Amino acid sequence: MAFKTRGSVALISVHGDPAVDIGCEEAGGQNVYVRQVGEALAQRGWKVDMFTRKSNPDQLDIVEHQLGCRTIRLEAGPQAFVSRDHLFEYLPEFLSAFQTFQNKNGIIYPLIHTNYWLSAWVGLALRKSQTTRLLHTYHSLGAVKYRAVSTIPMIAKTRLQIEKQCLEQSDCVVSTSPQEQGHLRSLVSTDGTIEIIPCGTDTQKFQDQNCNAARQQLGIRDETKLILYVGRFDPRKGIETLVQAVGHPYVQHHQQVQLMIVGGSRSGQKDSQEQSRIRAIVNELGLQDQVIFTGRIDHDHLPDYYAAADLCVVPSLYEPFGLVAIEAMACGTPVIASAVGGLKHTVVHGETGLLVPPQEEDELAHAIDYLFTHPVEQQTMGAAGHQRVTRKFSWPGVADQLDQLYLSQLNHLCNEFFPGQFVS
């Protein structure tokens, strides 16, 4: 049966492979975003090709996800893991491989949606050499990130230049929150077009479910006060602050407290260094019996962990959106998050959870203590979070907004060649 398409779009995510398991090295919210957007748009009739870098010789060159949506892996640099801070030198190879793919398949993508600044470099180069409309989602802003870390990488100056060029030269930047839009305007450039379209979550998978059933499934006792962290091992994620907060007297005076840390790549990879550092802090504080390191959990099983938890903590130093927060809220679990970036948009303080300053273990411990001490309010916040996600952050709703934006961009493209014949 022929595939009827609204149009073709290339989603470029150089370092964030949408076909890998979440929790692998540097695989997180961006990977989920690209994959979910691609599949949801394909269901609306778009032909979506998602381009990423091949990082392992055993990986398939093309992964078919569903009709009209596939991941295409291009060779650029070694077929091995390369940290995103060291990928820039391989971008010309990625650009050449993308152009070769277009030539071999007789296609020039009329729409290109890039993700993260590395992909933006590719998109800006393509826009100079072919007729296309370029959209971009940042996922992380160097101008904000570098304020929150102690060590600035060598690539920082290049990144900041490209992020500025991208905002000023793209046809549209898709910002995932009003906070990110504000940062773009105040820290990057006052020029360029910005549309706010949030990230989403799979509300069929992540939904309110029975806490007791989830705990039974995971072997967690009813009386346990369970704090959950989900994400990569990265200093920017603030796990150290969370561990210190769990060891604080505010939290320790409660009985049966456990912290479950979900995530982490295989031994020997980059984030194992951070994982070892966090384990050392746990041992130093004498919390070995209270902190559980689960390792990477299959994304399909995450809803059980969210549902089993009393609360989920997102202690990031910087988070442009915060996908974990809305996954937890979708499952009816209240969230305590750092008052940074998009988390100030996704989590409503005092309604769906609590916001605290980043890197402040005293404040975080006080917030945990407050929710443990007020179980009725904890349940009320969990229910409110579920309602908020269902209303504002479902992937179908996000895809509907992107669908309209893409159609608008196609109309602009058509009007460049046939002025006055198409409605923008």
N, C-alpha and C positions, 0 to 999 in steps of 0.2 A: 504494500500500500504506500502511495506517495506521501511524503511529509509536506503538508501545507504550512508555509512559513510566513511570518509577518516580516521577517528580515533576518540578516545574519549579524552576529555580534561576536567579537573576540574579547574575552575576559583574560587579561594578562596578569599573572601572579608569579613573578619570577622565582621567588624563594618559598612561596606558600603553596605547596602542591595540594590541590583539592581532592586528589584521589588517595592520599595517604591516611593512615589511622591517626586520629587526633591524640595528642600526647607524645607523639614521636618528636624527635629533635626539631625545635622551632616550629612545631605544628600546633596551632591554637585557633584563636578566633578568626583570623584572616582566612585560614583554610576552610573553616566552616562557612563563613560568609560567601566566599566565591562559589563553593559547591552548592550551597542552598539557593543562592541567587540564580546560578546557572540552571539548576533543575526546575525551579519555579518558573523561570522565564520560558524554558522549553515547553512546559505544560501550557503556556499561553500562546504558543505557536512560534517562538523564536528559535532559530538554529544557532545554538550556543557552542562555541569552541573555546575551551579554557586552556590557556598556554602556560606551562611552567617549565622549570629546568629539570632535566634528568639527572638525578643524584645517585643513581645506583645502576650498574649494568644489567642487573636482573629485572629492573622495572620494565613494564610494557611501554612501548612508545605511544600507544593510544589506548585509553580506557573508555569504553562505551558505558555511560551511566544509565542512560535511558534514551528513548527516541528523541533526537534533536539536541542531545547534550553529551559532550565527551571531553576528556582531558587529553591534551596533546603535550607530550614531553619532548623538549628540544635539547639537543646537545650543546652545551656552552660551558667550557672548562672541564675539569675532571669529573668523571661520573662517580662522585663521592660527596659526602656532606661538606659544604663550605658555609661558614658563618656568614650571615647577611652583611656584616661589616667588611667582608673580604670578597664580596661578589661583584663589585663594580667593574673590575678589570675584565670580567667575562661578558659584560653586557653587549659589546659589539658583536661577539659570537652569537649571542641570543638573537639580536636584531637580524643578523644575516640568516640565521636558521629560520626565523619567522618569515622573512621575505622569500626564502627558498620554498618554504611550505606553500605560501600563497601562489608562487609561480607554478609549482608542480600541480596544484589543484585548481588553477585557473580562477582564483578568487581574490578580490580586494575587499577587505572587510569595510563596510561603510561606517560601522560603529566600532570603536575600540574603547573598552573600559579598563583602565589600568588600576592596580592595587599596590600601594606602598610606593615609596619614592624610587626604588630601583626599577620598577615597572614603568614609572612615569618617564624615566629617561628614555626607555624604549618607545613609549607612546609618542613623546615629543619628536623623536627622530623619525618615526613613521609618518607623523603628520606633515613633516617637511617634504617627504618624498612621494606621498600619495594622497589622493582625495579621500578624506575620512573625517568623521567627527570624533573628537577625543573627550572622554569623560574620565574622571579620576576620583578614587577614594583613598584617603591618606592612611587610615588605620593607626597611624602614629605620627606625631609631629616632632621633628628634631628640635624645633625652637622651644618646645615644652619639655621634651624628654631630657635634653641636656641640662636643664635646670634642676633635674631631680636625681642626677647621678654624679658621683664624685670623679669618675674617669671619663674624659671625653675622647672618643675614638679619632683616629687620624682622618677618617673619611668625613668627619662632621662638616667641614666647610663646604665640601662638594655637595653633601646632602642638603644643606640649607639653601644653597644656590638653586639646586634642581627643584626643591619644594616651592621656592618663590616663582621660578619660571613656570612651573606646572599650574599654579593658581592663576597666573597672569595670561598664560597662553592656551590653556585647555579651553574647550568650548563650554564645559561645565564641570565643576567640582561637586561631588556628592558628599556632603558632610553628614555624619551620623548623629549629631546632637547640636543643640544651640550653643553649648559650651565650646565645642570644637569650632563652630563657625566664628565665635567670638575670638578664639585664639588665632584663627586664620587671619582675621581682619586686624587684630592688634599686634600680632607678632610676625606675620608673613607679608601680607600686601593688602592694600585697600582696593586693588584692581581685581578683575576677574568675576565670573558668575558662580554663585554658590546656591545649591538647592539642598535643603535638609530632608534626608530620608533615613530613618533609623535602621540599625541592624534588626534582625528578627530571631526568632527561635521556632522550632518545630513544636507547636502547641498540641499536636497529636501524640508526640512522643513524650514531651515534658508537660505533664499535667498533674493536677492535684490528685493524690492517691493516699491510700491508708498508710499512716506512719507505722502502725504496729505490724502490718503485713510486710512492709519493706524491711523493718528491723528483723523480723523473723527470717526473711530471705537472706539477710546478711549476717545473721548470728549476733545481733546486738541486743543486749538486755534492755528491758523496758525502762529500768530505773536510770540508765546511763544518760547523762547530759552530753549530747554529741555536738561538737563544733566541727564544721566541715570546711576544708579548703580544697578547691579544684583548680588546677592550672599547672603551668610549667615551673620548673625550678630556675628562677632568674632573680638576681638581686632586686630588680625593679618591681617584682611582685610582692615584696614586703613580707615574705614568710617569716623572716627573723623577728619582725615586730609582733606577729601573731603568736609565735612560740613564746616570746617573752611575756606577752599578755596572758597567756594560759598559765604561766608560772607565777603570775602576780597574786598577792593575797586576796584581791577582790574576787578572783575566779577560784582560787584554791580553797576558799572556805566552803564552796559548794561540794557536795558529795558526788562521787562517780562521774567526774568530768573526763571526757576523752576528746582529743583532737585527731581527726582523720585527715591526712594529707593525701589527696588523690592526684596522681600525675607523676611524670618522670620518664625519661628515656632509658634505654638499655645501658648497662654498665660500660664505661669507657667513653661515652659521648660527652659533649661539652657540658651539659647541665648536670652531669654526675658530680662535678666539682662543687657546684652550689648545693646539691643534695648532701654531699659529705659535710659541707660546712654547717648546714642546718641540723644534720644529725649530731654533729659535735656540740652545737648549742643545746640541743635537747638533752644530751648526756650531761653537759655542764650544769644544767638546771635541775637535773635529777628527775626528768619527766619521761624516762624511757617507758614506764608502764602506762603512761597516759597518752602517748603519741603513737599513732599507727601510720606507717608509710605503706600505702596499698600498691604503689607503682601505677603504671598506666592501666586504666580501665576502659574497656570497649565502650564507645559512645552510646551504644544501645542500652548499656546497663547503668549509665549515669543517673537516670531518673530514680532508681531505687536508692541511691546514695543521698540524693537531694531530699527525697521524701523521708528517709530515716533520720535525717539531721534535725536537731532543735533549731539550729541557725547556721547560715552559711556566711563566711567572712571573706571579703575581697579587700585585702589590705594593701593594694597596689600604691606605688609612689606616683604612678601616672597611668591612666587608662582612658583612651579616647572614647570608648563606648562601654565595654564591660559585659561581654556575652554571658559569662558565668552568672552574673547577677540576675539577668532575666531568665536564665534556665532555672535557677533556684526558685525565683519568684513564681515561675510558671508551675512549679511543683508544690506551691503553697508554703514554701519555707522562707521566713523572714531573713533579710540580708543586713549585715553590718558591713559598711564599705567605707573606704577612704573618700573624703570629700574632695575629689579631684576629677577633672575632665568630664567625660560623659557619664560617670557614675552619679554625678549630681543631677543628671537628667533621668536616668533609669530608676534610681532609688529615691523615693520621696521620703525625706526625713520625718520620722514620727508617724508615718502612714503605712509604708511598706517595709520599713526597716529603720536603721539609724546610720547617720553619716558622722565620721570622726576624722580629725586631722591625720594625715599620713605620718608614719614613723613615730607615733605617740602611743607607746604601749600602755601607759596609765589610762589614757582616754579610751583606748580599745578595750582594756580590761573592765573599765567602768561600764561600758556599753554592754559587754557580755553579761556582766553581773546584773545589770538592769533587766535584760530580757529573761534571764534565768529566774529572777526574783518576781517577775510579773508574767506568769504563764498565760493568763487570759489575753493580755496585750500582745504577747508573742503570737498567739493563735490569730488574733484579729489582724495583725500586720501580715501574717502569712496569707490569709484569705484576700486581703486587699491587694497584695502583690500579684496573686494569681489573676485577679480581675483586671489589674492594670496591664499585664502582659497580654492577656487574651484580647483586650481592647486595642492595644497600641503596637504590639511588637510581634505579631505573627508573620511568618514568611510570606503567606499569600498576600497580606496587606502591603508588605514591603515590595513584593514583586509587582503588584498593581501600580504602585507609584513609579517604579523603575520602568515599567511597560509604557506608561504615559510619557515619561521623560525621553525614553528612546524614540518613541514615535515622533515626538516634538523635534528631536535632533535630526531624524530622517527627513522630516518636512523642511527643516532649514537647509539640509544638504540638497534636496531636490530644488528648492528655490534658488540655490546658487546657479543651477544650470537652466532652470525654466522659471524665470522670475514671474511672480503673479499667478502662477497656475496651481499653486498648492497653498493650503491654509496652514500657517505656523501654529 
